[in-house]
Amino acid sequence: MKKADLQNLREKNEVDLKKDLLVEGDNLWRLKNDLASGKVKNVSEIRKIKNRIAITKTLIKEKTK
């Protein structure tokens, strides 16, 4: 993730981060289903989405403290 993308995430409030988390979770679910059916060739995209989910969860936790 680029520094600019991370900075944009840090500027969002907790509600927006939770919305982003739901969207990324949905994207991950869809990619995993496509992978199982053989439609996905780019497996590294799953890793990128998991990384974004982890960063978003970390930022949500920081904001709640």
N, CA, C and O atoms as a CHARMM CRD file, in Angstrom:
* protein
*
  260
    1    1 MET  N      0.84800  -1.16500   0.00000 PROA 1      0.00000
    2    1 MET  CA     0.00000   0.00000   0.00000 PROA 1      0.00000
    3    1 MET  C      0.89600   1.23100   0.00000 PROA 1      0.00000
    4    1 MET  O      1.87300   1.30300   0.74500 PROA 1      0.00000
    5    2 LYS  N      0.55700   2.18000  -0.83100 PROA 2      0.00000
    6    2 LYS  CA     1.34500   3.38600  -0.94700 PROA 2      0.00000
    7    2 LYS  C      1.09100   4.30200   0.24300 PROA 2      0.00000
    8    2 LYS  O      0.05400   4.21000   0.90000 PROA 2      0.00000
    9    3 LYS  N      2.04600   5.18400   0.51200 PROA 3      0.00000
   10    3 LYS  CA     1.91600   6.09600   1.63700 PROA 3      0.00000
   11    3 LYS  C      0.71700   7.02700   1.47700 PROA 3      0.00000
   12    3 LYS  O      0.06100   7.36900   2.46200 PROA 3      0.00000
   13    4 ALA  N      0.43300   7.42900   0.26600 PROA 4      0.00000
   14    4 ALA  CA    -0.71000   8.31300   0.02300 PROA 4      0.00000
   15    4 ALA  C     -2.02000   7.60500   0.34600 PROA 4      0.00000
   16    4 ALA  O     -2.92800   8.20600   0.92000 PROA 4      0.00000
   17    5 ASP  N     -2.12000   6.33200  -0.02200 PROA 5      0.00000
   18    5 ASP  CA    -3.32700   5.55900   0.28600 PROA 5      0.00000
   19    5 ASP  C     -3.49200   5.39500   1.78700 PROA 5      0.00000
   20    5 ASP  O     -4.60200   5.49800   2.30900 PROA 5      0.00000
   21    6 LEU  N     -2.39400   5.13900   2.47900 PROA 6      0.00000
   22    6 LEU  CA    -2.44200   4.98600   3.92400 PROA 6      0.00000
   23    6 LEU  C     -2.83000   6.30000   4.59000 PROA 6      0.00000
   24    6 LEU  O     -3.59400   6.30600   5.55500 PROA 6      0.00000
   25    7 GLN  N     -2.31500   7.39700   4.08600 PROA 7      0.00000
   26    7 GLN  CA    -2.65600   8.71400   4.64000 PROA 7      0.00000
   27    7 GLN  C     -4.13900   9.00500   4.44800 PROA 7      0.00000
   28    7 GLN  O     -4.78100   9.56500   5.33700 PROA 7      0.00000
   29    8 ASN  N     -4.68800   8.63100   3.29800 PROA 8      0.00000
   30    8 ASN  CA    -6.12100   8.82000   3.05600 PROA 8      0.00000
   31    8 ASN  C     -6.94800   7.99600   4.03000 PROA 8      0.00000
   32    8 ASN  O     -7.97800   8.46200   4.51900 PROA 8      0.00000
   33    9 LEU  N     -6.50900   6.78000   4.31700 PROA 9      0.00000
   34    9 LEU  CA    -7.23000   5.94900   5.27600 PROA 9      0.00000
   35    9 LEU  C     -7.16400   6.54700   6.67900 PROA 9      0.00000
   36    9 LEU  O     -8.15000   6.51400   7.41600 PROA 9      0.00000
   37   10 ARG  N     -6.01500   7.09000   7.04800 PROA 10     0.00000
   38   10 ARG  CA    -5.86300   7.68300   8.37800 PROA 10     0.00000
   39   10 ARG  C     -6.76300   8.90200   8.57000 PROA 10     0.00000
   40   10 ARG  O     -7.16200   9.20600   9.69500 PROA 10     0.00000
   41   11 GLU  N     -7.08200   9.59300   7.49100 PROA 11     0.00000
   42   11 GLU  CA    -7.91000  10.79200   7.58600 PROA 11     0.00000
   43   11 GLU  C     -9.39800  10.47600   7.71800 PROA 11     0.00000
   44   11 GLU  O    -10.18200  11.33600   8.11900 PROA 11     0.00000
   45   12 LYS  N     -9.78800   9.24900   7.38400 PROA 12     0.00000
   46   12 LYS  CA   -11.20200   8.87500   7.46200 PROA 12     0.00000
   47   12 LYS  C    -11.62200   8.67600   8.91700 PROA 12     0.00000
   48   12 LYS  O    -10.80200   8.36500   9.78000 PROA 12     0.00000
   49   13 ASN  N    -12.92300   8.86500   9.16800 PROA 13     0.00000
   50   13 ASN  CA   -13.41700   8.61000  10.51800 PROA 13     0.00000
   51   13 ASN  C    -13.75700   7.13100  10.66500 PROA 13     0.00000
   52   13 ASN  O    -13.66200   6.35800   9.71200 PROA 13     0.00000
   53   14 GLU  N    -14.15300   6.75400  11.87700 PROA 14     0.00000
   54   14 GLU  CA   -14.36400   5.34700  12.19100 PROA 14     0.00000
   55   14 GLU  C    -15.51400   4.73100  11.38300 PROA 14     0.00000
   56   14 GLU  O    -15.43300   3.57400  10.97100 PROA 14     0.00000
   57   15 VAL  N    -16.56900   5.49500  11.16000 PROA 15     0.00000
   58   15 VAL  CA   -17.72400   4.98000  10.41000 PROA 15     0.00000
   59   15 VAL  C    -17.32700   4.66400   8.96800 PROA 15     0.00000
   60   15 VAL  O    -17.70100   3.61700   8.43800 PROA 15     0.00000
   61   16 ASP  N    -16.58000   5.55300   8.33800 PROA 16     0.00000
   62   16 ASP  CA   -16.13700   5.31700   6.96300 PROA 16     0.00000
   63   16 ASP  C    -15.18700   4.12500   6.87800 PROA 16     0.00000
   64   16 ASP  O    -15.22300   3.36200   5.91300 PROA 16     0.00000
   65   17 LEU  N    -14.34400   3.97100   7.88900 PROA 17     0.00000
   66   17 LEU  CA   -13.42900   2.82600   7.89600 PROA 17     0.00000
   67   17 LEU  C    -14.19400   1.51500   8.00100 PROA 17     0.00000
   68   17 LEU  O    -13.82900   0.52500   7.36700 PROA 17     0.00000
   69   18 LYS  N    -15.25900   1.50900   8.80400 PROA 18     0.00000
   70   18 LYS  CA   -16.06300   0.28900   8.93200 PROA 18     0.00000
   71   18 LYS  C    -16.78600  -0.02700   7.63000 PROA 18     0.00000
   72   18 LYS  O    -16.93800  -1.19600   7.27700 PROA 18     0.00000
   73   19 LYS  N    -17.23600   1.00200   6.91100 PROA 19     0.00000
   74   19 LYS  CA   -17.86200   0.78600   5.61000 PROA 19     0.00000
   75   19 LYS  C    -16.85000   0.19700   4.62500 PROA 19     0.00000
   76   19 LYS  O    -17.16100  -0.73600   3.88400 PROA 19     0.00000
   77   20 ASP  N    -15.63200   0.75400   4.62900 PROA 20     0.00000
   78   20 ASP  CA   -14.57400   0.23300   3.76500 PROA 20     0.00000
   79   20 ASP  C    -14.25300  -1.22200   4.10000 PROA 20     0.00000
   80   20 ASP  O    -13.98800  -2.03400   3.21300 PROA 20     0.00000
   81   21 LEU  N    -14.28000  -1.53300   5.39400 PROA 21     0.00000
   82   21 LEU  CA   -13.99800  -2.90100   5.82700 PROA 21     0.00000
   83   21 LEU  C    -15.04900  -3.87000   5.29200 PROA 21     0.00000
   84   21 LEU  O    -14.71600  -4.97600   4.86600 PROA 21     0.00000
   85   22 LEU  N    -16.30000  -3.46400   5.31300 PROA 22     0.00000
   86   22 LEU  CA   -17.36200  -4.31500   4.76700 PROA 22     0.00000
   87   22 LEU  C    -17.19700  -4.52600   3.26600 PROA 22     0.00000
   88   22 LEU  O    -17.39600  -5.63000   2.76000 PROA 22     0.00000
   89   23 VAL  N    -16.83300  -3.46400   2.56300 PROA 23     0.00000
   90   23 VAL  CA   -16.63800  -3.56800   1.11500 PROA 23     0.00000
   91   23 VAL  C    -15.46600  -4.49300   0.79800 PROA 23     0.00000
   92   23 VAL  O    -15.56300  -5.34300  -0.08700 PROA 23     0.00000
   93   24 GLU  N    -14.36700  -4.32700   1.51600 PROA 24     0.00000
   94   24 GLU  CA   -13.19200  -5.17100   1.27100 PROA 24     0.00000
   95   24 GLU  C    -13.47800  -6.63100   1.61700 PROA 24     0.00000
   96   24 GLU  O    -13.01400  -7.53800   0.92700 PROA 24     0.00000
   97   25 GLY  N    -14.23700  -6.85600   2.67900 PROA 25     0.00000
   98   25 GLY  CA   -14.61600  -8.22300   3.03500 PROA 25     0.00000
   99   25 GLY  C    -15.45700  -8.86900   1.95600 PROA 25     0.00000
  100   25 GLY  O    -15.29600 -10.05100   1.65100 PROA 25     0.00000
  101   26 ASP  N    -16.36500  -8.08100   1.37600 PROA 26     0.00000
  102   26 ASP  CA   -17.19100  -8.58700   0.28200 PROA 26     0.00000
  103   26 ASP  C    -16.33700  -8.89900  -0.94000 PROA 26     0.00000
  104   26 ASP  O    -16.54000  -9.91300  -1.60700 PROA 26     0.00000
  105   27 ASN  N    -15.38400  -8.02200  -1.22900 PROA 27     0.00000
  106   27 ASN  CA   -14.47200  -8.26000  -2.36600 PROA 27     0.00000
  107   27 ASN  C    -13.65400  -9.53100  -2.15400 PROA 27     0.00000
  108   27 ASN  O    -13.45500 -10.31400  -3.08300 PROA 27     0.00000
  109   28 LEU  N    -13.18300  -9.72800  -0.91900 PROA 28     0.00000
  110   28 LEU  CA   -12.39600 -10.92000  -0.61500 PROA 28     0.00000
  111   28 LEU  C    -13.23600 -12.17500  -0.78500 PROA 28     0.00000
  112   28 LEU  O    -12.76400 -13.16400  -1.34500 PROA 28     0.00000
  113   29 TRP  N    -14.46300 -12.14700  -0.31500 PROA 29     0.00000
  114   29 TRP  CA   -15.35400 -13.29200  -0.44000 PROA 29     0.00000
  115   29 TRP  C    -15.59600 -13.62600  -1.91200 PROA 29     0.00000
  116   29 TRP  O    -15.56000 -14.78900  -2.31300 PROA 29     0.00000
  117   30 ARG  N    -15.84300 -12.58400  -2.70600 PROA 30     0.00000
  118   30 ARG  CA   -16.09500 -12.78100  -4.12900 PROA 30     0.00000
  119   30 ARG  C    -14.86400 -13.36200  -4.82700 PROA 30     0.00000
  120   30 ARG  O    -14.98700 -14.27100  -5.64800 PROA 30     0.00000
  121   31 LEU  N    -13.68100 -12.84000  -4.50100 PROA 31     0.00000
  122   31 LEU  CA   -12.45800 -13.35200  -5.12400 PROA 31     0.00000
  123   31 LEU  C    -12.18800 -14.80600  -4.74600 PROA 31     0.00000
  124   31 LEU  O    -11.74900 -15.59800  -5.58000 PROA 31     0.00000
  125   32 LYS  N    -12.45100 -15.15400  -3.48900 PROA 32     0.00000
  126   32 LYS  CA   -12.23500 -16.54300  -3.06800 PROA 32     0.00000
  127   32 LYS  C    -13.17800 -17.49300  -3.80000 PROA 32     0.00000
  128   32 LYS  O    -12.78400 -18.59500  -4.18000 PROA 32     0.00000
  129   33 ASN  N    -14.41500 -17.06600  -3.99500 PROA 33     0.00000
  130   33 ASN  CA   -15.35800 -17.90300  -4.74900 PROA 33     0.00000
  131   33 ASN  C    -14.93200 -18.03500  -6.20500 PROA 33     0.00000
  132   33 ASN  O    -15.01600 -19.11600  -6.78900 PROA 33     0.00000
  133   34 ASP  N    -14.47600 -16.93300  -6.78500 PROA 34     0.00000
  134   34 ASP  CA   -14.00600 -16.99000  -8.16900 PROA 34     0.00000
  135   34 ASP  C    -12.75800 -17.86100  -8.29700 PROA 34     0.00000
  136   34 ASP  O    -12.57800 -18.54800  -9.30200 PROA 34     0.00000
  137   35 LEU  N    -11.91000 -17.83300  -7.29100 PROA 35     0.00000
  138   35 LEU  CA   -10.71000 -18.66200  -7.30400 PROA 35     0.00000
  139   35 LEU  C    -11.08700 -20.14600  -7.26800 PROA 35     0.00000
  140   35 LEU  O    -10.49600 -20.97100  -7.96400 PROA 35     0.00000
  141   36 ALA  N    -12.07300 -20.45800  -6.44900 PROA 36     0.00000
  142   36 ALA  CA   -12.50800 -21.85500  -6.33700 PROA 36     0.00000
  143   36 ALA  C    -13.12600 -22.35500  -7.64400 PROA 36     0.00000
  144   36 ALA  O    -13.01600 -23.53200  -7.98600 PROA 36     0.00000
  145   37 SER  N    -13.77600 -21.44500  -8.36400 PROA 37     0.00000
  146   37 SER  CA   -14.39500 -21.85900  -9.62000 PROA 37     0.00000
  147   37 SER  C    -13.44000 -21.73400 -10.80200 PROA 37     0.00000
  148   37 SER  O    -13.79900 -22.09000 -11.92500 PROA 37     0.00000
  149   38 GLY  N    -12.23900 -21.23700 -10.56500 PROA 38     0.00000
  150   38 GLY  CA   -11.22900 -21.17000 -11.61200 PROA 38     0.00000
  151   38 GLY  C    -11.27700 -19.92100 -12.46300 PROA 38     0.00000
  152   38 GLY  O    -10.66300 -19.88900 -13.52900 PROA 38     0.00000
  153   39 LYS  N    -11.98400 -18.89300 -12.03000 PROA 39     0.00000
  154   39 LYS  CA   -12.09600 -17.67500 -12.82200 PROA 39     0.00000
  155   39 LYS  C    -10.94900 -16.69900 -12.58200 PROA 39     0.00000
  156   39 LYS  O    -10.66500 -15.86300 -13.43900 PROA 39     0.00000
  157   40 VAL  N    -10.28800 -16.79200 -11.43300 PROA 40     0.00000
  158   40 VAL  CA    -9.25500 -15.82300 -11.06000 PROA 40     0.00000
  159   40 VAL  C     -7.88000 -16.34700 -11.44200 PROA 40     0.00000
  160   40 VAL  O     -7.51300 -17.47200 -11.10300 PROA 40     0.00000
  161   41 LYS  N     -7.13900 -15.52900 -12.13900 PROA 41     0.00000
  162   41 LYS  CA    -5.76100 -15.87100 -12.48000 PROA 41     0.00000
  163   41 LYS  C     -4.78100 -15.12600 -11.57200 PROA 41     0.00000
  164   41 LYS  O     -3.68500 -15.61900 -11.30300 PROA 41     0.00000
  165   42 ASN  N     -5.17800 -13.92700 -11.09500 PROA 42     0.00000
  166   42 ASN  CA    -4.30600 -13.08800 -10.28700 PROA 42     0.00000
  167   42 ASN  C     -4.54000 -13.38500  -8.80400 PROA 42     0.00000
  168   42 ASN  O     -5.38300 -12.75900  -8.16100 PROA 42     0.00000
  169   43 VAL  N     -3.79300 -14.33600  -8.27900 PROA 43     0.00000
  170   43 VAL  CA    -3.97100 -14.76200  -6.90000 PROA 43     0.00000
  171   43 VAL  C     -3.41000 -13.72500  -5.92400 PROA 43     0.00000
  172   43 VAL  O     -3.83900 -13.67600  -4.77200 PROA 43     0.00000
  173   44 SER  N     -2.47600 -12.91300  -6.35600 PROA 44     0.00000
  174   44 SER  CA    -1.87300 -11.91800  -5.46800 PROA 44     0.00000
  175   44 SER  C     -2.86700 -10.83800  -5.05700 PROA 44     0.00000
  176   44 SER  O     -2.64800 -10.14000  -4.06700 PROA 44     0.00000
  177   45 GLU  N     -3.94300 -10.69600  -5.79700 PROA 45     0.00000
  178   45 GLU  CA    -4.97100  -9.71100  -5.42800 PROA 45     0.00000
  179   45 GLU  C     -5.61700 -10.07200  -4.09400 PROA 45     0.00000
  180   45 GLU  O     -5.99800  -9.18500  -3.33000 PROA 45     0.00000
  181   46 ILE  N     -5.74100 -11.35800  -3.81000 PROA 46     0.00000
  182   46 ILE  CA    -6.30200 -11.79900  -2.53100 PROA 46     0.00000
  183   46 ILE  C     -5.41000 -11.33400  -1.38700 PROA 46     0.00000
  184   46 ILE  O     -5.90500 -10.85800  -0.36600 PROA 46     0.00000
  185   47 ARG  N     -4.11400 -11.46900  -1.55100 PROA 47     0.00000
  186   47 ARG  CA    -3.17000 -11.03400  -0.52400 PROA 47     0.00000
  187   47 ARG  C     -3.25700  -9.53400  -0.30100 PROA 47     0.00000
  188   47 ARG  O     -3.19300  -9.07200   0.83800 PROA 47     0.00000
  189   48 LYS  N     -3.40400  -8.76800  -1.37800 PROA 48     0.00000
  190   48 LYS  CA    -3.51400  -7.31700  -1.25800 PROA 48     0.00000
  191   48 LYS  C     -4.77000  -6.92000  -0.49300 PROA 48     0.00000
  192   48 LYS  O     -4.73800  -6.00600   0.33000 PROA 48     0.00000
  193   49 ILE  N     -5.87100  -7.60500  -0.76300 PROA 49     0.00000
  194   49 ILE  CA    -7.12200  -7.28700  -0.07300 PROA 49     0.00000
  195   49 ILE  C     -7.01600  -7.65100   1.40600 PROA 49     0.00000
  196   49 ILE  O     -7.49100  -6.90800   2.26500 PROA 49     0.00000
  197   50 LYS  N     -6.40000  -8.78300   1.69900 PROA 50     0.00000
  198   50 LYS  CA    -6.22000  -9.16400   3.10100 PROA 50     0.00000
  199   50 LYS  C     -5.35700  -8.13800   3.83600 PROA 50     0.00000
  200   50 LYS  O     -5.60800  -7.83000   5.00100 PROA 50     0.00000
  201   51 ASN  N     -4.35000  -7.61900   3.15900 PROA 51     0.00000
  202   51 ASN  CA    -3.48800  -6.60900   3.74900 PROA 51     0.00000
  203   51 ASN  C     -4.28300  -5.33000   4.03600 PROA 51     0.00000
  204   51 ASN  O     -4.14500  -4.74200   5.10800 PROA 51     0.00000
  205   52 ARG  N     -5.11800  -4.90000   3.07800 PROA 52     0.00000
  206   52 ARG  CA    -5.94800  -3.71300   3.28700 PROA 52     0.00000
  207   52 ARG  C     -6.92900  -3.91100   4.43600 PROA 52     0.00000
  208   52 ARG  O     -7.18300  -2.98400   5.20500 PROA 52     0.00000
  209   53 ILE  N     -7.48200  -5.11800   4.55600 PROA 53     0.00000
  210   53 ILE  CA    -8.39500  -5.40800   5.66100 PROA 53     0.00000
  211   53 ILE  C     -7.66400  -5.29700   6.99900 PROA 53     0.00000
  212   53 ILE  O     -8.19100  -4.71900   7.94900 PROA 53     0.00000
  213   54 ALA  N     -6.47300  -5.83900   7.07300 PROA 54     0.00000
  214   54 ALA  CA    -5.69400  -5.78900   8.31200 PROA 54     0.00000
  215   54 ALA  C     -5.35600  -4.34900   8.69100 PROA 54     0.00000
  216   54 ALA  O     -5.45700  -3.97100   9.85900 PROA 54     0.00000
  217   55 ILE  N     -4.95900  -3.55400   7.71500 PROA 55     0.00000
  218   55 ILE  CA    -4.62900  -2.15500   7.99000 PROA 55     0.00000
  219   55 ILE  C     -5.86200  -1.39900   8.44500 PROA 55     0.00000
  220   55 ILE  O     -5.78800  -0.59500   9.37400 PROA 55     0.00000
  221   56 THR  N     -6.99300  -1.64700   7.80500 PROA 56     0.00000
  222   56 THR  CA    -8.23600  -0.97200   8.17100 PROA 56     0.00000
  223   56 THR  C     -8.65800  -1.34900   9.57900 PROA 56     0.00000
  224   56 THR  O     -9.08500  -0.48700  10.34700 PROA 56     0.00000
  225   57 LYS  N     -8.54800  -2.62200   9.93100 PROA 57     0.00000
  226   57 LYS  CA    -8.89500  -3.04900  11.28800 PROA 57     0.00000
  227   57 LYS  C     -7.97500  -2.39800  12.32100 PROA 57     0.00000
  228   57 LYS  O     -8.42200  -2.01400  13.40200 PROA 57     0.00000
  229   58 THR  N     -6.71200  -2.27900  11.99100 PROA 58     0.00000
  230   58 THR  CA    -5.76900  -1.64200  12.89700 PROA 58     0.00000
  231   58 THR  C     -6.12100  -0.17400  13.11000 PROA 58     0.00000
  232   58 THR  O     -6.07000   0.32300  14.23500 PROA 58     0.00000
  233   59 LEU  N     -6.47700   0.51800  12.03400 PROA 59     0.00000
  234   59 LEU  CA    -6.84000   1.92600  12.15400 PROA 59     0.00000
  235   59 LEU  C     -8.12800   2.10600  12.94300 PROA 59     0.00000
  236   59 LEU  O     -8.25500   3.06800  13.70100 PROA 59     0.00000
  237   60 ILE  N     -9.08200   1.20300  12.78000 PROA 60     0.00000
  238   60 ILE  CA   -10.31700   1.27300  13.56100 PROA 60     0.00000
  239   60 ILE  C    -10.00600   1.10900  15.04400 PROA 60     0.00000
  240   60 ILE  O    -10.55500   1.82200  15.88400 PROA 60     0.00000
  241   61 LYS  N     -9.13600   0.18000  15.35300 PROA 61     0.00000
  242   61 LYS  CA    -8.76900  -0.04800  16.73800 PROA 61     0.00000
  243   61 LYS  C     -8.04600   1.17100  17.32700 PROA 61     0.00000
  244   61 LYS  O     -8.26400   1.52100  18.48700 PROA 61     0.00000
  245   62 GLU  N     -7.19600   1.80900  16.53400 PROA 62     0.00000
  246   62 GLU  CA    -6.50000   3.01300  17.00300 PROA 62     0.00000
  247   62 GLU  C     -7.48400   4.15200  17.26700 PROA 62     0.00000
  248   62 GLU  O     -7.31700   4.91000  18.22200 PROA 62     0.00000
  249   63 LYS  N     -8.49900   4.27100  16.43000 PROA 63     0.00000
  250   63 LYS  CA    -9.46100   5.35900  16.57500 PROA 63     0.00000
  251   63 LYS  C    -10.36800   5.15800  17.78700 PROA 63     0.00000
  252   63 LYS  O    -10.83000   6.13700  18.37400 PROA 63     0.00000
  253   64 THR  N    -10.63300   3.91000  18.17300 PROA 64     0.00000
  254   64 THR  CA   -11.50600   3.66500  19.30700 PROA 64     0.00000
  255   64 THR  C    -10.81000   3.91800  20.63800 PROA 64     0.00000
  256   64 THR  O    -11.47900   4.10500  21.65400 PROA 64     0.00000
  257   65 LYS  N     -9.49700   3.92700  20.65000 PROA 65     0.00000
  258   65 LYS  CA    -8.76800   4.16500  21.89300 PROA 65     0.00000
  259   65 LYS  C     -8.71200   5.61600  22.24300 PROA 65     0.00000
  260   65 LYS  O     -8.13100   5.98300  23.26500 PROA 65     0.00000
